[in-house]
Amino acid sequence: MAPVNPIILIPSRMGSTRLPGKPLPLIAGRPMVLHVMDRALEAGIGPVAVAACEPEIVAAVHAAGGQAVLVADDVPSGTDRVKLALDRLDPEGRHDVVVNLQGDFPTLPPDLLRAVLLPLADPAVDIGSLVTPIADAHEAATESFVKCVCAFGDADVAPALYFSRAAVPWGDGPLWHHIGVYAYRRAALARFVALPASALELREKLEQLRALEAGMRIAVARVPHGPFGVDTSEDLERARKALAP
């Protein structure tokens, strides 16, 4: 059954190692988390809420008229925080799909969020995500550019067979950069957070491998360009320039 009622949840926490307080620095006069919320609302696929670990993030979102919920920070990942927020916001189970959008994509094109739902048109797919072509050998060799092993042919959606920080697969052909935006079927999200960390997940430091090792199906839609994430002060300045009035 195709998704009919998605919700977008944005996990957000102050404790970034490389950019402490990351959700709240001002970009064009507004905290970064609000720009991410704006991009999500512009996608027009469903309601948007922030899963915040600190009261000051909740306050900033509420002051702007947005929806936020305070969730515990003593959980392993942003995915766990999304599940906690979903249980608080929608205990009745009205939303059948949950889009997990990282809170550091203030310039995210809204059409990317619409694209992340495309893989779920196949009822056998548990989780949808996105990839974009890797541009050059430097990106291919950079471990922070996570690679997705997939083959599209003429289609725009393909099964994700593996994820790695290494430049895989070997041989001639495109390499695909995984964009860390996910659309989970609600039951798949519940199953995922209940699973223990897997061997390959711990080895590659990529939590999506937990789903593949458990036999869950991930499929990806290809998009021309990925968003840039704000992880450092230099990234923050780049975002400020991009969103300057």
N, C-alpha and C positions, 0 to 999 in steps of 0.2 A: 504494500500500500504506500503510495507516495505521500510525502509530508503535506499536511494541510494547515498546521497551526504552529509555526516555529516561534521561538523566543530567542533573543540574543542576550547573552550574559557576558559581562566584561570583568574578569578577575583583576583586582587592583590592590597593590600593597605598597607601603612606603619603604620597605626594607631592601631595595635594590642595592647590590654590592657596588656596581660601577656608577650608579647615579642615584644616591640616596634621596628619598622623597619624590621619586620619579613621577607619580601621578599629578602632582600639584604645581610644578613650575609653569609660569605663565607663557603662553604662546598666543600672540596677537591679543593679549589682555585677558585670556581665559586659561584656567588650568588645563593641562594636557588631557586629562581623563575626559573632560567635557568635549574636546574635539573628537576623541574616539567615539564618544556617545553620539555626537552629531553625525559622524559618518555612518554609524549603525542605523540611526533613524532615517537618514537619507536613502538607505537601501530599500526601505519600505516593505520589509518581509515579515515584520512582527514587532511586538513590544521589545523594549531594551531596558536592561537594568544592570547596575554595577554591583559586583560581589566584592565588597570592600573589607579589608582587614583592620582598618583604623577609623575611628569616628570622624576624623577631620576630612577623610575622603567622602564619607556619607554626607557630611555637612555641606561640602562643596557641591555635590551633585544635587542635593535637595534645594540648595539656594538657587540653583539654575532651573529648578522645576523638573528635574529628572528623578528617576527611581533608583534607589540604592538600598542594599541590605548589608548589615554588619555580620560577617562570618568569621569563624575562628581562623587563626593563622597557624595553629599547631597541626596542620595536615600536610601531606607530602608535596602537593602540587596545586597549581591553579585549577586543574581539572577537578580535584577534590573540592575546592572552594566553589566552583560552579555547581557541583552536585548539591552541596549544602544550601547554596542560594536558591536553587531550583526547588528544593523541598520546602523552603520557607515561603517562597513566592507563589508556588503553584502546587499545594498539597493535593488538590483535586485531580491533577494529571491532565489538565486541559491542553497543554502543549506537548505535542508528540515528537518534536524535534528541538534540540538545543544547539544553538550556534555558540561556540566558545571562541570569543574574540579577544586577543591579547590587548591589554590596555596601553600599549606603546606604539600604536599605529595611527598617529593623528592625521596622516595624509592618505589613509586607505581609500582607494576608489570604491564607492558604494557598490559598483557592479561586481566587484570581487565577492562580496557577501551574497549576492544573488547567485553567483556561479557556484558557491560551495554547496548549494542545495542540489545541483544537477545530478551528482552521483546517486542521490537517494531516490531518483526516479526508478532505479532498479530495486525491487523489494528485497533482494538478497543481500544488498549492501548495508552494513551496519553503521559505517562512519564515512562521511565525505570530507575531502580536503582539496587542496589546490597545489599546482606546480607551475613553474615558469621556466623557460629555457635558461640554462647556464651559459653565460655570455662568452667566457674565455677560460684559458688554462689556469689563470690565477684564481678565479672563483672555484674552479673544479678542485684545486689543491687546498682550498681554505676549509678547515674543518667546521667552521660555523655555518657554512653553506651546506645544509643537510641535503643529501641526494635521495631521490626516490627512484627506485627501479620500476619502470613502467614502460609500456609500449602502446602507442595510440593508433597507429595505422591512419585510417581516415576519420576516426571518431575523435571527439573532444573529451571523452571520459574513458579512463582505463583503470584496471585493477592495480593497486599498489602491491607489488610483490615483496619489496624490502625497502628499508630506509637505512642509510649509512652516512657517516661523516667522510668516508672514503669516496674516491671518484669511481663509482660503479654505475652501470656495468662496463666491463672491459670491451674494447674494440671500437670500430667506427660507429658513429651515430650520435644522436643528441644525448646530453645529460640534463636531468631535470632537478631544479632546485625546489625543495619542498617549502611551501609557505605554511606557517603554523597556525592556520585557522581551520577549525573543525566544525562539522555538523554531525551531531550524534543523534541517532534514534534514542528515544528516552530509555528504553530497555537496555540498549547498548551502553549508555553512559553508566547506568546502575551496575551493570555487569563489570564494566571496565574498572571502576573505582573499588570494587570488591575483590579484584584479583590482586595477588601479591606481585611485587616487582619481579620481572622475569630475567633470565640469564642474559639474553641478548640486550635487553633494555639497560641492564647495569653495565654491560660491556661497552655499548655504544653511547650510553647516556642519552637515550632517546625513548621516551615513554610510549610512543606509538607502537614500538616493537612488542610491547606487552600484549596489545590487542592481536597482532598477527600471530604471535606464538600461541595464543589461546584459541586460534582458529576463527577469529572475527575477521570479517571482510571489510577492507578499506578500499575505496576507489577515489580517484583524483580527477578533477577537471583541470584542463590546461588553460592558462591565461597568458596574455602577451607580456605583462610586466608585473612584478611583485611590489608590494609596498616596502618602504624602508622603516625599520624599527628604531626607536629612540632608546639607545642603551648607554650612551656616553654624553658628556657635555658638548662634544662636537656634533653629535647627532641632533641634540637639542637646538643648537644654533642653526643647523640645516633646516629643521622643521620650522623654526621661527621665520627664516627667510622664505620658505615655501608658502607659508600661510600669512605672510605680512599683508595688511590691507592695501 
